[in-house]
Amino acid sequence: MAEECCPPGSWPALMSDESGFRGVIVKMANGADAYVVAPSDGSTTGKGLVICQDIYHYLGGRCRGIADQMADAGYFVVMPSLAGGDTIENHTMPDKLGWWCKTYGFQSAFRSHLLEGVIPLMREKGVEKAGMMGFCWGAYLVFEASGDSELTSIFKAAISCHPSYQLHPLVFNGHSEALDLAEKVLIPQLLCSAGNDKDYVREGGSIITVLKAKPEIANNCKVVNFDDMLHGWVNRGDVSRPEVEAGVKEAVQLSLSFLKDVLS
């Protein structure tokens, strides 16, 4: 494929520090592993969050650290292993991106992970409504899930960090700007878009135009451009660089504010 999941210049995979995280790995009802973390003060707010990985390992980068931050804000957080620990780097076939995304895509895997694993676990912990947060490929999954009426009975908000919606035409033969998915969206969306992300996922782009035309969710849909950030910065960017650290903090804070407004 001429184009990859992440645009040129994006942050590469980031190795994760294996210590200092509060959560635990559990086996969900469908047999899949998940990193799970509850509010540190032991509170039960009835609110949850599912976090969806990029094309790299679900425990890689800052994913667990972000999960812990969201939990500290009062959310029961579940981050499932969407690909069973597999990563795109494990494969060498010519069309590895297409194969990987189809094998672990929304219809083939993610939807059942939510219905048979994540949601039962959240219900068991008293979650009544939840948000979704995805990075890169995970943002694409979250966006597609936002148009599924069965899933949106519990998931009421979605966050896409540096979204790779270009996978829709590239791998799944969908609309060139994923507008067919945007038309189906049922819940409020926050898009945090990098400077090298596609124009249609940025402020003034076609995605937000379609979302703002939906009166039931228009007021709670928002795109924020991070012009100085590169795709992947939230969970993979080098935070030893002050500007990247600031960009990560801003994206996480925007996400928390968005969830607070929508799930209140």
C-alpha positions in Angstrom: 0.0 0.0 0.0 1.3 3.4 -0.9 0.0 4.9 2.3 0.3 3.6 5.8 -1.8 3.8 8.9 0.2 6.7 10.2 1.2 9.7 8.0 4.9 10.4 7.2 6.8 11.9 10.0 4.7 10.3 12.7 6.0 9.2 16.1 7.2 5.5 16.0 6.4 2.8 18.5 7.4 3.7 22.0 8.7 1.2 24.5 6.9 1.3 27.8 8.3 1.5 31.3 7.2 -1.7 33.0 6.8 -0.3 36.4 4.8 2.3 38.3 1.3 1.5 37.0 -1.7 1.1 39.3 -3.8 -1.2 37.2 -3.8 -5.0 36.7 -4.2 -7.4 33.8 -7.4 -9.4 34.0 -9.1 -12.0 31.8 -12.4 -10.7 30.5 -15.5 -12.9 30.0 -14.6 -13.5 26.4 -11.2 -14.8 27.2 -9.3 -11.6 26.2 -6.8 -9.9 28.4 -7.4 -6.3 29.5 -5.5 -3.7 31.6 -8.0 -2.5 34.2 -7.7 0.3 36.7 -10.3 1.9 39.0 -10.3 5.3 40.8 -7.5 5.4 43.3 -9.7 6.6 46.1 -12.0 3.6 45.7 -15.0 5.6 44.7 -17.7 4.3 42.5 -19.0 6.9 40.1 -20.9 4.7 37.7 -18.8 6.0 34.8 -16.3 4.1 32.7 -13.9 4.5 29.9 -12.6 2.0 27.3 -9.2 2.9 25.8 -8.3 1.4 22.4 -4.7 0.8 21.3 -2.9 1.8 18.2 -1.3 -0.7 15.8 1.4 -1.4 18.3 1.1 -3.4 21.5 -1.8 -2.4 23.8 0.6 -2.1 26.8 3.1 0.0 24.8 3.8 3.7 25.0 2.0 5.8 27.6 -1.3 3.8 27.3 -1.3 2.5 30.8 -0.1 5.9 32.2 -3.0 7.6 30.5 -5.4 4.9 31.7 -4.3 5.6 35.3 -4.8 9.3 34.8 -8.3 8.8 33.6 -9.1 6.5 36.4 -7.8 9.0 38.9 -10.4 11.4 37.5 -13.2 9.0 38.6 -13.5 6.5 35.7 -13.4 2.7 35.8 -11.0 2.1 32.9 -10.7 -1.0 30.7 -8.0 -1.2 28.0 -8.5 -4.5 26.2 -5.9 -6.4 24.2 -7.7 -6.0 20.9 -5.2 -8.1 19.0 -4.3 -10.7 21.6 -0.9 -9.1 22.1 -0.1 -9.2 18.3 1.3 -6.1 16.7 1.7 -5.1 13.1 5.5 -5.3 13.5 5.2 -9.1 13.9 4.2 -9.5 10.2 6.1 -9.2 7.0 3.6 -10.0 4.2 3.2 -7.3 1.5 -0.2 -6.3 2.6 0.4 -6.6 6.3 -1.5 -3.4 7.2 -4.6 -4.6 5.3 -4.4 -8.1 6.8 -3.9 -6.8 10.3 -6.6 -4.2 10.3 -9.2 -6.6 8.8 -8.2 -9.4 11.2 -8.6 -7.1 14.3 -11.1 -4.7 12.8 -14.5 -3.4 14.2 -16.7 -6.2 12.7 -14.2 -9.0 13.0 -13.0 -8.3 16.6 -13.6 -5.0 18.3 -17.4 -5.1 18.5 -17.3 -8.6 20.1 -14.6 -7.4 22.5 -16.9 -4.7 23.7 -20.1 -6.7 23.8 -18.7 -9.9 25.3 -15.8 -8.6 27.4 -15.7 -4.9 28.2 -19.3 -4.1 28.8 -20.0 -7.2 31.1 -16.9 -6.2 33.1 -18.1 -2.6 33.3 -21.6 -3.6 34.3 -20.1 -5.9 37.0 -18.3 -2.8 38.5 -21.5 -0.7 38.4 -20.7 1.4 35.3 -23.9 2.9 33.9 -22.4 5.0 31.1 -19.0 5.3 29.6 -16.8 6.9 27.1 -14.4 5.5 24.4 -10.9 6.8 23.7 -8.7 5.6 20.9 -5.2 6.3 19.5 -4.5 6.2 15.8 -6.0 2.9 14.6 -7.9 2.7 17.9 -9.5 6.0 17.1 -10.8 4.6 13.8 -12.4 1.7 15.7 -14.0 4.1 18.2 -15.4 6.2 15.4 -17.0 3.2 13.8 -18.4 2.0 17.1 -20.0 5.5 17.6 -22.5 4.6 15.0 -23.6 1.3 16.5 -26.9 1.7 18.4 -26.3 -1.4 20.6 -23.0 -0.1 21.7 -24.1 3.5 22.2 -26.7 2.3 24.8 -23.7 2.5 27.3 -21.0 4.4 25.4 -22.1 8.0 25.3 -18.9 9.9 24.2 -15.9 9.2 22.0 -12.4 10.7 21.8 -10.1 10.2 18.8 -6.4 11.1 19.4 -4.5 11.6 16.1 -7.2 9.6 14.3 -6.3 7.3 11.4 -9.7 7.4 9.6 -7.8 7.0 6.3 -7.9 3.3 7.0 -11.5 3.4 6.0 -10.8 4.0 2.3 -7.4 2.4 2.3 -8.3 -0.9 3.8 -12.1 -1.1 3.9 -13.0 0.6 0.6 -15.1 3.2 2.4 -15.6 6.8 1.6 -12.4 8.7 0.9 -12.9 10.9 4.0 -14.9 8.4 6.1 -18.0 10.5 5.7 -20.2 7.4 5.5 -19.1 6.6 9.0 -19.5 10.2 10.2 -23.1 10.1 8.9 -23.9 7.2 11.2 -22.4 8.7 14.4 -24.8 8.8 17.3 -22.7 10.2 20.2 -20.6 13.4 20.8 -17.0 13.3 19.4 -13.8 15.0 20.4 -11.0 14.8 17.8 -7.4 15.8 18.8 -5.7 16.1 15.5 -2.0 16.5 14.8 -0.4 18.9 12.3 0.3 16.1 9.9 -3.1 14.4 10.1 -5.5 14.5 7.2 -7.2 17.8 6.6 -10.7 16.2 6.9 -10.1 15.3 10.6 -9.0 18.8 11.5 -10.9 22.0 12.4 -13.0 23.1 9.4 -12.7 19.6 7.8 -15.5 17.5 6.4 -15.8 15.2 9.5 -16.6 18.0 11.9 -18.9 19.6 9.3 -21.0 16.4 9.1 -21.0 16.1 12.9 -22.1 19.7 13.4 -25.0 19.1 11.1 -26.4 16.6 13.6 -28.6 18.7 16.0 -28.8 16.0 18.7 -25.0 16.0 19.2 -23.7 19.1 17.4 -23.0 21.2 20.5 -20.9 18.6 22.1 -18.7 17.7 19.0 -15.3 19.4 18.8 -12.1 19.2 16.9 -8.9 20.7 18.3 -5.9 21.1 16.1 -2.5 20.5 17.6 -0.5 22.1 14.8 2.9 21.7 16.3 2.4 18.0 17.2 3.0 15.0 15.0 0.7 12.0 14.7 1.1 9.7 17.6 2.2 12.4 20.1 -0.4 11.6 22.8 0.7 8.0 23.6 4.1 7.8 21.7 5.7 11.3 21.6 8.9 12.0 23.4 7.9 13.9 26.5 11.5 14.8 27.2 10.8 17.6 24.7 8.9 20.3 26.6 6.6 21.1 23.7 5.5 17.4 23.4 5.0 17.1 27.1 2.8 20.2 27.0 0.9 18.7 24.1 0.2 15.5 25.8 -1.0 17.2 29.0 -3.3 19.4 27.0 -4.8 16.5 25.0 -5.4 14.5 28.2 -7.0 17.5 30.0 -9.2 18.3 27.0 -10.3 14.6 27.1 -11.2 14.8 30.7 -13.1 18.0 30.3 -15.0 16.5 27.4 -16.0 13.4 29.3 -17.0 15.4 32.3 -19.3 17.6 30.1 -20.9 14.8 28.2 -21.2 12.1 30.8 -22.4 14.4 33.6 
